[in-house]
Amino acid sequence: DKVLSELIEPYELRAAKLREFLEDVKPSLRYDIVPLADPYGPSVTDPDLQCLVVSEETRRGGEAVNKKRLENGLPELALYEILLMKDPDHSQNEEEKISSSSLRQRLLGTLLRPPRQDPALPSHPYVIGLTGGTGSGKTSIAKLLGQLGAFVIDADRLGHAVYVPGGPAYEQVVAAFGAEILNEDGMINRKVLGAKVFGNQERLKSLTDIVWPEMARMVKEQIREADAQG
């Protein structure tokens, strides 16, 4: 459940950095670096361990280790709690402490490897599909891409456009779902239409079979327009 787990550095690199840190702190220090295949690692099986260093936020984990050690017939470890260093430059969406999670946040938008040349991809126009749930930042990213020169096609707007009187799906939708979905001015009442298809997979499919092909056609038209504009 780590934030941006795809950007976590590989184990070998993290171990190398830890080794460098330990040798820098005290060259004569004896240590053993092991990968953790489970939440506990060797802390619940090694009888030679005496102390576990925790922070305020990991103390409960230390207590869980001791509980597991007792179950395994081993003595409890002394829990030595340290204070974590604060990050004075952390942004609002980052952790207050110095952390790898914040580092990964800052890596967003960084080119980690050269773009892969795929001969199967057309060189122009390059089409990016931007998707995500409500509040995921689609509008903000689309705005940034537009500022960088992208031709932005808003599928939500196209979705509204297909329903308006004279729109490509208007007649078919009214024919399929009845005049009761219309307001007095002839506009399709999307709430009434939504109530008709909500929870009914068959009716929902009937609607999407009408609307989606028209939206796809409008998207392709706009892509051709973007291509013509260069």
Backbone as CSV, one residue per row, in Angstrom:
resi,resn,N_x,N_y,N_z,CA_x,CA_y,CA_z,C_x,C_y,C_z
1,ASP,0.824,-1.218,0.000,0.000,0.000,0.000,0.856,1.266,0.000
2,LYS,2.107,1.134,-0.399,2.996,2.306,-0.454,2.539,3.261,-1.555
3,VAL,2.728,4.561,-1.306,2.413,5.565,-2.312,3.362,5.415,-3.501
4,LEU,2.806,5.376,-4.721,3.610,5.293,-5.947,4.634,4.160,-5.864
5,SER,4.150,2.975,-5.540,5.056,1.829,-5.332,5.878,1.506,-6.578
6,GLU,5.356,1.904,-7.755,6.095,1.640,-8.996,7.437,2.379,-9.039
7,LEU,7.566,3.440,-8.243,8.784,4.246,-8.252,9.734,3.899,-7.107
8,ILE,9.421,2.841,-6.335,10.329,2.433,-5.264,11.618,1.892,-5.879
9,GLU,12.748,2.316,-5.346,14.035,1.875,-5.888,14.215,0.372,-5.671
10,PRO,14.941,-0.317,-6.553,15.162,-1.761,-6.392,15.946,-2.066,-5.122
11,TYR,15.761,-3.271,-4.603,16.378,-3.669,-3.331,17.891,-3.477,-3.348
12,GLU,18.558,-3.887,-4.442,20.023,-3.812,-4.507,20.511,-2.381,-4.299
13,LEU,19.822,-1.412,-4.901,20.222,-0.005,-4.777,19.971,0.506,-3.359
14,ARG,18.836,0.125,-2.776,18.519,0.572,-1.417,19.516,-0.017,-0.411
15,ALA,19.878,-1.298,-0.614,20.847,-1.939,0.277,22.210,-1.270,0.166
16,ALA,22.596,-0.911,-1.072,23.891,-0.261,-1.288,23.941,1.100,-0.586
17,LYS,22.845,1.845,-0.645,22.790,3.157,0.017,22.858,2.992,1.536
18,LEU,22.169,1.978,2.063,22.198,1.726,3.500,23.601,1.323,3.952
19,ARG,24.259,0.484,3.149,25.621,0.038,3.465,26.567,1.250,3.513
20,GLU,26.423,2.137,2.536,27.261,3.343,2.479,27.024,4.220,3.712
21,PHE,25.763,4.340,4.121,25.406,5.143,5.290,26.024,4.553,6.563
22,LEU,25.887,3.236,6.739,26.398,2.585,7.949,27.917,2.704,8.052
23,GLU,28.597,2.545,6.918,30.058,2.635,6.920,30.507,4.073,7.169
24,ASP,29.707,5.032,6.729,30.026,6.433,6.939,29.848,6.805,8.412
25,VAL,28.803,6.247,9.053,28.536,6.542,10.461,29.610,5.930,11.359
26,LYS,29.921,4.632,11.110,30.904,3.956,11.952,31.516,2.799,11.148
27,PRO,32.723,2.985,10.587,33.335,1.961,9.726,33.507,0.610,10.416
28,SER,33.665,0.605,11.751,33.909,-0.664,12.457,32.619,-1.398,12.820
29,LEU,31.468,-0.796,12.497,30.183,-1.391,12.870,29.951,-2.706,12.140
30,ARG,29.532,-3.708,12.906,29.161,-4.982,12.287,27.662,-4.956,11.994
31,TYR,27.285,-5.374,10.819,25.864,-5.315,10.454,25.543,-6.418,9.443
32,ASP,24.265,-6.661,9.301,23.781,-7.628,8.314,22.537,-7.031,7.682
33,ILE,22.545,-6.848,6.379,21.399,-6.289,5.661,20.659,-7.440,4.987
34,VAL,19.370,-7.571,5.294,18.594,-8.671,4.705,17.296,-8.118,4.104
35,PRO,16.827,-8.696,2.987,15.525,-8.285,2.443,14.410,-8.840,3.322
36,LEU,13.344,-8.052,3.495,12.213,-8.499,4.308,11.164,-9.129,3.394
37,ALA,10.995,-10.433,3.537,10.007,-11.146,2.731,8.633,-11.121,3.404
38,ASP,8.579,-10.648,4.655,7.321,-10.537,5.392,7.435,-9.316,6.304
39,PRO,6.353,-8.936,6.995,6.419,-7.716,7.823,7.417,-7.782,8.974
40,TYR,7.860,-8.989,9.372,8.705,-9.135,10.558,10.181,-9.360,10.234
41,GLY,10.474,-10.125,9.182,11.857,-10.457,8.885,12.467,-11.298,9.997
42,PRO,13.782,-11.202,10.201,14.443,-12.028,11.228,14.180,-11.571,12.660
43,SER,13.458,-10.461,12.828,13.265,-9.920,14.183,12.471,-10.853,15.091
44,VAL,11.693,-11.767,14.517,10.881,-12.657,15.360,11.464,-14.072,15.438
45,THR,12.639,-14.270,14.796,13.240,-15.610,14.798,14.686,-15.628,15.297
46,ASP,15.338,-14.448,15.340,16.756,-14.387,15.728,16.885,-14.268,17.249
47,PRO,17.425,-15.301,17.930,17.527,-15.255,19.393,18.620,-14.310,19.893
48,ASP,19.525,-13.885,19.011,20.643,-13.033,19.428,20.288,-11.556,19.467
49,LEU,19.156,-11.179,18.887,18.776,-9.760,18.891,18.369,-9.331,20.294
50,GLN,18.682,-8.057,20.623,18.364,-7.545,21.957,17.526,-6.274,21.922
51,CYS,17.639,-5.510,20.815,17.005,-4.193,20.772,16.399,-3.965,19.388
52,LEU,15.311,-3.221,19.364,14.687,-2.843,18.091,14.491,-1.329,18.090
53,VAL,15.041,-0.674,17.073,14.903,0.780,16.962,13.594,1.087,16.246
54,VAL,12.755,1.913,16.862,11.462,2.279,16.274,11.329,3.797,16.295
55,SER,10.336,4.290,15.575,9.957,5.699,15.668,8.569,5.742,16.291
56,GLU,8.053,6.934,16.501,6.720,7.064,17.093,5.675,6.343,16.244
57,GLU,5.833,6.440,14.903,4.825,5.839,14.027,5.024,4.340,13.806
58,THR,6.205,3.805,14.185,6.427,2.363,14.011,6.474,1.607,15.351
59,ARG,6.159,2.315,16.448,6.204,1.652,17.758,5.220,0.483,17.813
60,ARG,4.049,0.651,17.239,3.069,-0.438,17.263,3.614,-1.659,16.526
61,GLY,4.391,-1.426,15.466,5.023,-2.531,14.765,6.030,-3.239,15.656
62,GLY,6.774,-2.448,16.465,7.727,-3.031,17.406,7.027,-3.881,18.451
63,GLU,5.872,-3.391,18.914,5.102,-4.153,19.900,4.577,-5.451,19.291
64,ALA,4.223,-5.390,17.993,3.760,-6.601,17.311,4.901,-7.610,17.178
65,VAL,6.134,-7.103,16.953,7.309,-7.974,16.886,7.486,-8.707,18.218
66,ASN,7.406,-7.973,19.332,7.586,-8.583,20.648,6.511,-9.625,20.942
67,LYS,5.294,-9.350,20.520,4.210,-10.317,20.712,4.520,-11.613,19.966
68,LYS,5.040,-11.451,18.738,5.383,-12.611,17.917,6.569,-13.370,18.523
69,ARG,7.545,-12.630,19.077,8.709,-13.283,19.695,8.277,-14.135,20.896
70,LEU,7.366,-13.602,21.691,6.882,-14.363,22.846,6.176,-15.644,22.390
71,GLU,5.408,-15.525,21.292,4.740,-16.709,20.741,5.760,-17.744,20.279
72,ASN,6.923,-17.253,19.820,7.973,-18.154,19.331,8.923,-18.602,20.451
73,GLY,8.609,-18.231,21.708,9.444,-18.644,22.833,10.725,-17.859,22.962
74,LEU,10.765,-16.640,22.429,11.957,-15.781,22.487,11.705,-14.606,23.420
75,PRO,12.758,-14.044,24.019,12.573,-12.884,24.917,12.192,-11.633,24.120
76,GLU,11.493,-10.725,24.798,11.118,-9.466,24.157,12.362,-8.631,23.867
77,LEU,12.263,-7.776,22.841,13.342,-6.844,22.517,13.090,-5.514,23.223
78,ALA,14.163,-4.854,23.600,14.033,-3.487,24.102,13.675,-2.590,22.926
79,LEU,12.636,-1.773,23.071,12.225,-0.863,21.998,12.837,0.508,22.260
80,TYR,13.720,0.926,21.372,14.395,2.223,21.510,13.784,3.174,20.493
81,GLU,13.065,4.189,20.972,12.332,5.089,20.075,13.165,6.316,19.727
82,ILE,13.247,6.603,18.445,13.974,7.790,17.976,13.000,8.787,17.362
83,LEU,13.393,10.040,17.337,12.613,11.083,16.682,12.998,11.143,15.212
84,LEU,12.015,11.295,14.348,12.292,11.410,12.916,12.569,12.863,12.566
85,MET,13.510,13.060,11.650,13.829,14.419,11.219,12.694,14.988,10.382
86,LYS,12.358,16.251,10.634,11.309,16.925,9.870,11.887,17.457,8.564
87,ASP,11.046,17.487,7.546,11.444,18.039,6.250,10.904,19.472,6.164
88,PRO,11.758,20.471,6.308,11.264,21.862,6.320,10.702,22.308,4.968
89,ASP,11.044,21.570,3.915,10.625,21.992,2.575,9.514,21.114,1.999
90,HIS,8.838,20.344,2.857,7.804,19.449,2.318,6.593,20.263,1.859
91,SER,5.972,19.796,0.783,4.791,20.488,0.264,3.548,19.947,0.967
92,GLN,2.402,20.530,0.627,1.160,20.224,1.346,0.756,18.756,1.179
93,ASN,1.053,18.152,0.021,0.630,16.773,-0.222,1.719,15.747,0.128
94,GLU,2.788,16.207,0.796,3.875,15.311,1.175,3.900,15.095,2.679
95,GLU,4.651,14.077,3.100,4.754,13.786,4.528,5.635,14.821,5.227
96,GLU,5.342,15.071,6.503,6.089,16.078,7.262,7.525,15.618,7.511
97,LYS,7.717,14.309,7.670,9.058,13.765,7.912,9.818,13.661,6.582
98,ILE,11.140,13.496,6.674,11.933,13.180,5.486,11.620,11.736,5.112
99,SER,11.096,11.506,3.929,10.641,10.155,3.598,10.794,9.858,2.119
100,SER,10.878,8.558,1.828,10.981,8.125,0.433,9.666,8.336,-0.303
101,SER,8.534,8.356,0.435,7.238,8.608,-0.212,7.221,9.992,-0.844
102,SER,7.746,11.002,-0.104,7.810,12.358,-0.651,8.757,12.414,-1.839
103,LEU,9.861,11.665,-1.750,10.815,11.638,-2.858,10.142,11.109,-4.119
104,ARG,9.317,10.070,-3.949,8.634,9.493,-5.115,7.620,10.476,-5.691
105,GLN,6.963,11.258,-4.796,6.050,12.298,-5.279,6.799,13.270,-6.185
106,ARG,8.036,13.625,-5.768,8.822,14.607,-6.520,9.339,14.032,-7.836
107,LEU,9.400,12.698,-7.911,9.873,12.060,-9.145,8.820,12.059,-10.251
108,LEU,7.563,12.339,-9.879,6.504,12.351,-10.895,6.840,13.380,-11.975
109,GLY,6.748,12.958,-13.210,7.070,13.846,-14.321,8.528,13.806,-14.719
110,THR,9.355,13.041,-13.988,10.768,12.908,-14.324,10.952,11.746,-15.300
111,LEU,11.721,11.963,-16.352,11.984,10.905,-17.325,13.012,9.951,-16.726
112,LEU,12.575,8.744,-16.372,13.464,7.783,-15.717,14.274,6.966,-16.717
113,ARG,13.756,6.841,-17.930,14.501,6.124,-18.976,14.142,6.750,-20.320
114,PRO,15.013,6.617,-21.335,14.730,7.244,-22.631,13.435,6.690,-23.231
115,PRO,12.677,7.522,-23.967,11.454,7.033,-24.605,11.764,5.863,-25.538
116,ARG,10.901,4.848,-25.497,11.092,3.659,-26.336,10.557,3.947,-27.735
117,GLN,11.389,3.727,-28.728,10.964,3.924,-30.111,10.201,2.687,-30.583
118,ASP,8.912,2.832,-30.793,8.075,1.714,-31.226,7.635,1.963,-32.666
119,PRO,8.158,1.182,-33.615,7.806,1.412,-35.027,6.318,1.210,-35.306
120,ALA,5.618,0.530,-34.399,4.191,0.289,-34.612,3.352,1.526,-34.297
121,LEU,3.941,2.469,-33.549,3.203,3.682,-33.197,3.343,4.731,-34.300
122,PRO,2.222,5.314,-34.723,2.324,6.376,-35.741,3.052,7.584,-35.163
123,SER,3.833,8.239,-35.984,4.593,9.387,-35.495,3.697,10.604,-35.283
124,HIS,2.562,10.628,-35.985,1.714,11.823,-35.913,0.321,11.486,-36.413
125,PRO,-0.745,11.896,-35.749,-0.741,12.510,-34.424,-0.591,11.458,-33.335
126,TYR,-0.022,11.859,-32.206,0.152,10.957,-31.069,-1.034,11.170,-30.131
127,VAL,-1.825,10.114,-29.908,-3.066,10.231,-29.138,-2.868,9.653,-27.739
128,ILE,-3.174,10.465,-26.729,-3.082,10.040,-25.331,-4.487,9.986,-24.751
129,GLY,-4.864,8.842,-24.179,-6.144,8.730,-23.486,-5.951,9.030,-22.008
130,LEU,-6.615,10.060,-21.503,-6.456,10.486,-20.103,-7.704,10.069,-19.334
131,THR,-7.554,9.090,-18.414,-8.706,8.571,-17.673,-8.448,8.620,-16.180
132,GLY,-9.493,8.397,-15.404,-9.355,8.378,-13.945,-10.669,8.707,-13.281
133,GLY,-10.762,8.394,-12.011,-11.990,8.637,-11.257,-12.194,10.118,-10.961
134,THR,-13.336,10.428,-10.362,-13.659,11.810,-9.993,-12.619,12.345,-9.015
135,GLY,-12.104,13.550,-9.297,-11.129,14.170,-8.402,-9.712,13.655,-8.555
136,SER,-9.452,12.868,-9.613,-8.107,12.303,-9.778,-7.146,13.256,-10.476
137,GLY,-7.658,14.392,-10.968,-6.763,15.386,-11.566,-6.772,15.421,-13.076
138,LYS,-7.765,14.796,-13.721,-7.818,14.783,-15.186,-7.828,16.201,-15.766
139,THR,-8.665,17.055,-15.188,-8.794,18.420,-15.704,-7.481,19.177,-15.599
140,SER,-6.794,19.028,-14.455,-5.519,19.735,-14.251,-4.460,19.253,-15.237
141,ILE,-4.370,17.921,-15.418,-3.380,17.367,-16.344,-3.699,17.777,-17.780
142,ALA,-4.987,17.744,-18.135,-5.385,18.146,-19.488,-5.017,19.613,-19.738
143,LYS,-5.202,20.456,-18.710,-4.857,21.877,-18.834,-3.361,22.043,-19.054
144,LEU,-2.551,21.286,-18.286,-1.094,21.356,-18.440,-0.670,20.885,-19.828
145,LEU,-1.269,19.789,-20.298,-0.937,19.284,-21.635,-1.318,20.310,-22.704
146,GLY,-2.466,20.970,-22.488,-2.892,22.001,-23.435,-1.906,23.159,-23.483
147,GLN,-1.374,23.532,-22.292,-0.386,24.612,-22.247,0.909,24.229,-22.950
148,LEU,1.178,22.909,-23.018,2.380,22.414,-23.696,2.168,22.231,-25.198
149,GLY,0.953,22.551,-25.662,0.695,22.486,-27.095,-0.196,21.346,-27.543
150,ALA,-0.703,20.558,-26.589,-1.580,19.444,-26.967,-2.948,19.968,-27.398
151,PHE,-3.567,19.262,-28.310,-4.944,19.530,-28.733,-5.834,18.688,-27.812
152,VAL,-6.578,19.348,-26.921,-7.342,18.623,-25.900,-8.764,18.343,-26.376
153,ILE,-9.156,17.088,-26.332,-10.520,16.676,-26.670,-11.200,16.243,-25.377
154,ASP,-12.247,16.941,-24.991,-12.951,16.654,-23.736,-14.111,15.710,-24.014
155,ALA,-13.948,14.449,-23.637,-14.979,13.438,-23.903,-16.270,13.740,-23.141
156,ASP,-16.160,14.390,-21.973,-17.365,14.758,-21.219,-18.229,15.720,-22.037
157,ARG,-17.572,16.694,-22.651,-18.323,17.662,-23.462,-18.961,16.974,-24.667
158,LEU,-18.231,16.061,-25.278,-18.789,15.326,-26.416,-19.980,14.495,-25.956
159,GLY,-19.863,13.931,-24.737,-20.961,13.141,-24.189,-22.222,13.960,-24.038
160,HIS,-22.087,15.222,-23.666,-23.246,16.112,-23.577,-23.740,16.485,-24.970
161,ALA,-22.812,16.701,-25.894,-23.175,17.169,-27.236,-24.010,16.153,-28.006
162,VAL,-23.770,14.853,-27.761,-24.520,13.849,-28.537,-25.993,13.823,-28.143
163,TYR,-26.338,14.347,-26.935,-27.710,14.285,-26.442,-28.572,15.485,-26.833
164,VAL,-27.958,16.592,-27.233,-28.743,17.806,-27.480,-29.618,17.631,-28.718
165,PRO,-30.757,18.340,-28.772,-31.607,18.243,-29.968,-30.794,18.534,-31.232
166,GLY,-30.917,17.658,-32.202,-30.118,17.791,-33.413,-28.791,17.084,-33.317
167,GLY,-28.411,16.638,-32.098,-27.169,15.895,-31.899,-27.272,14.509,-32.502
168,PRO,-26.143,13.869,-32.733,-26.141,12.600,-33.472,-26.876,11.447,-32.788
169,ALA,-27.038,11.503,-31.464,-27.695,10.375,-30.790,-29.088,10.747,-30.271
170,TYR,-29.490,11.994,-30.442,-30.737,12.488,-29.837,-31.950,11.652,-30.237
171,GLU,-32.188,11.541,-31.545,-33.384,10.833,-32.031,-33.399,9.379,-31.576
172,GLN,-32.228,8.713,-31.669,-32.160,7.291,-31.299,-32.443,7.091,-29.813
173,VAL,-31.924,7.995,-28.961,-32.116,7.863,-27.518,-33.591,8.069,-27.160
174,VAL,-34.210,9.088,-27.754,-35.629,9.349,-27.485,-36.480,8.179,-27.957
175,ALA,-36.154,7.629,-29.135,-36.910,6.495,-29.664,-36.780,5.269,-28.768
176,ALA,-35.593,5.099,-28.181,-35.340,3.909,-27.362,-35.907,4.027,-25.957
177,PHE,-35.953,5.249,-25.397,-36.317,5.396,-23.982,-37.587,6.209,-23.749
178,GLY,-38.207,6.711,-24.825,-39.504,7.353,-24.690,-39.445,8.843,-24.464
179,ALA,-40.571,9.507,-24.784,-40.645,10.970,-24.677,-40.630,11.446,-23.242
180,GLU,-40.843,10.530,-22.265,-40.864,10.966,-20.869,-39.489,11.390,-20.364
181,ILE,-38.446,11.142,-21.147,-37.104,11.583,-20.735,-36.828,13.033,-21.157
182,LEU,-37.809,13.653,-21.842,-37.602,15.017,-22.352,-38.134,16.065,-21.398
183,ASN,-37.427,17.191,-21.296,-37.942,18.367,-20.609,-38.930,19.080,-21.519
184,GLU,-39.568,20.112,-20.987,-40.550,20.855,-21.787,-39.913,21.508,-23.009
185,ASP,-38.622,21.875,-22.884,-37.941,22.533,-24.011,-37.371,21.532,-25.020
186,GLY,-37.646,20.239,-24.811,-37.183,19.227,-25.759,-35.808,18.665,-25.443
187,MET,-35.140,19.231,-24.428,-33.829,18.704,-24.034,-34.001,17.377,-23.287
188,ILE,-33.057,16.474,-23.486,-33.081,15.212,-22.745,-32.699,15.486,-21.297
189,ASN,-33.540,15.030,-20.367,-33.256,15.155,-18.944,-32.359,13.982,-18.555
190,ARG,-31.080,14.266,-18.354,-30.107,13.187,-18.120,-30.355,12.463,-16.797
191,LYS,-30.950,13.171,-15.813,-31.262,12.510,-14.544,-32.360,11.475,-14.736
192,VAL,-33.384,11.843,-15.497,-34.478,10.907,-15.762,-33.963,9.727,-16.574
193,LEU,-33.124,10.023,-17.567,-32.537,8.959,-18.384,-31.652,8.060,-17.525
194,GLY,-30.872,8.675,-16.643,-29.987,7.912,-15.771,-30.760,6.968,-14.864
195,ALA,-31.913,7.458,-14.358,-32.735,6.618,-13.482,-33.264,5.397,-14.225
196,LYS,-33.482,5.543,-15.536,-33.993,4.423,-16.333,-32.947,3.325,-16.534
197,VAL,-31.662,3.730,-16.589,-30.620,2.737,-16.892,-29.852,2.292,-15.652
198,PHE,-29.986,3.044,-14.551,-29.221,2.724,-13.353,-29.614,1.348,-12.819
199,GLY,-28.615,0.471,-12.656,-28.867,-0.861,-12.117,-29.469,-1.836,-13.107
200,ASN,-29.651,-1.391,-14.338,-30.220,-2.271,-15.366,-29.194,-2.434,-16.491
201,GLN,-28.439,-3.525,-16.450,-27.338,-3.716,-17.400,-27.816,-3.739,-18.839
202,GLU,-28.980,-4.324,-19.065,-29.490,-4.426,-20.450,-29.816,-3.049,-21.015
203,ARG,-30.499,-2.221,-20.207,-30.840,-0.871,-20.672,-29.599,0.001,-20.797
204,LEU,-28.657,-0.179,-19.870,-27.418,0.585,-19.933,-26.661,0.261,-21.217
205,LYS,-26.627,-1.019,-21.575,-25.941,-1.422,-22.815,-26.644,-0.831,-24.030
206,SER,-28.000,-0.794,-23.980,-28.748,-0.194,-25.099,-28.347,1.261,-25.290
207,LEU,-28.176,1.967,-24.153,-27.793,3.385,-24.231,-26.374,3.547,-24.753
208,THR,-25.446,2.782,-24.183,-24.053,2.928,-24.619,-23.859,2.484,-26.063
209,ASP,-24.654,1.513,-26.523,-24.567,1.085,-27.931,-24.976,2.208,-28.877
210,ILE,-25.821,3.109,-28.387,-26.235,4.262,-29.203,-25.211,5.390,-29.106
211,VAL,-24.815,5.704,-27.855,-24.035,6.922,-27.595,-22.550,6.767,-27.906
212,TRP,-21.945,5.658,-27.458,-20.493,5.531,-27.576,-19.988,5.560,-29.023
213,PRO,-20.624,4.861,-29.964,-20.123,4.948,-31.351,-20.148,6.377,-31.900
214,GLU,-21.193,7.156,-31.502,-21.270,8.543,-31.957,-20.164,9.387,-31.338
215,MET,-19.891,9.133,-30.046,-18.809,9.851,-29.385,-17.466,9.499,-30.020
216,ALA,-17.258,8.216,-30.313,-16.005,7.781,-30.942,-15.827,8.449,-32.303
217,ARG,-16.931,8.552,-33.046,-16.858,9.206,-34.363,-16.472,10.674,-34.214
218,MET,-17.061,11.360,-33.210,-16.750,12.773,-32.982,-15.299,12.951,-32.538
219,VAL,-14.797,12.007,-31.714,-13.394,12.063,-31.283,-12.474,11.938,-32.499
220,LYS,-12.775,10.975,-33.371,-11.943,10.771,-34.566,-11.962,11.999,-35.467
221,GLU,-13.117,12.656,-35.541,-13.209,13.896,-36.336,-12.289,14.961,-35.748
222,GLN,-12.295,15.084,-34.422,-11.460,16.095,-33.782,-9.973,15.751,-33.902
223,ILE,-9.654,14.452,-33.890,-8.253,14.044,-34.084,-7.794,14.441,-35.484
224,ARG,-8.656,14.225,-36.467,-8.316,14.632,-37.843,-8.147,16.152,-37.932
225,GLU,-9.004,16.876,-37.169,-8.891,18.336,-37.151,-7.556,18.764,-36.527
226,ALA,-7.161,18.095,-35.431,-5.884,18.402,-34.772,-4.717,18.103,-35.703
227,ASP,-4.818,16.992,-36.437,-3.773,16.630,-37.391,-3.639,17.679,-38.476
228,ALA,-4.790,18.162,-38.962,-4.770,19.186,-40.015,-4.158,20.487,-39.527
229,GLN,-4.324,20.759,-38.215,-3.752,21.993,-37.638,-2.273,21.833,-37.306
230,GLY,-1.789,20.601,-37.425,-0.371,20.353,-37.109,-0.099,20.202,-35.631
